Amino acid sequence: MPIDSEQLRRGAGRTQVEHDGEWAIRMIPGGTSLKAYRCPGCDQEIRPGVAHLVAWPADERGDLSDRRHWHTSCWRARDRRSPIIQRSRSAPRYG
């Protein structure tokens, strides 16, 4: 089977079942990450060129508009972390 360059650019996807629901996960390779994003786990920027993942609800709770870009380590630690970090109103927001 030939390699699909568009699939390679988007990263590999999978479904993951956690205590908080079923999540669609896509790994984003560093070489294909072209924009900056804000990680909801640590509230820090994910710079272009940094490998990370995108997660969104895979069940009836959400759709693709609920996608969030996470540092891989923040996604793994999201159950052990409390939401204590709050961004100021004047901080930049990333889509």
Secondary structure in CASP SS format (residue, H / E / C, confidence):
PFRMAT SS
TARGET T0000
AUTHOR 0000-0000-0000
METHOD secondary structure of the structure
MODEL  1
M C 1.00
P C 1.00
I C 1.00
D C 1.00
S H 1.00
E H 1.00
Q H 1.00
L H 1.00
R H 1.00
R H 1.00
G C 1.00
A C 1.00
G E 1.00
R E 1.00
T E 1.00
Q E 1.00
V E 1.00
E E 1.00
H C 1.00
D C 1.00
G E 1.00
E E 1.00
W E 1.00
A E 1.00
I E 1.00
R E 1.00
M E 1.00
I E 1.00
P C 1.00
G H 1.00
G H 1.00
T H 1.00
S C 1.00
L C 1.00
K C 1.00
A C 1.00
Y E 1.00
R E 1.00
C C 1.00
P C 1.00
G C 1.00
C C 1.00
D C 1.00
Q C 1.00
E E 1.00
I E 1.00
R C 1.00
P C 1.00
G C 1.00
V C 1.00
A C 1.00
H E 1.00
L E 1.00
V E 1.00
A E 1.00
W E 1.00
P E 1.00
A C 1.00
D C 1.00
E C 1.00
R C 1.00
G C 1.00
D C 1.00
L H 1.00
S H 1.00
D H 1.00
R C 1.00
R E 1.00
H E 1.00
W E 1.00
H C 1.00
T H 1.00
S H 1.00
C H 1.00
W H 1.00
R H 1.00
A C 1.00
R C 1.00
D C 1.00
R C 1.00
R C 1.00
S C 1.00
P C 1.00
I C 1.00
I C 1.00
Q C 1.00
R C 1.00
S C 1.00
R C 1.00
S C 1.00
A C 1.00
P C 1.00
R C 1.00
Y C 1.00
G C 1.00
END
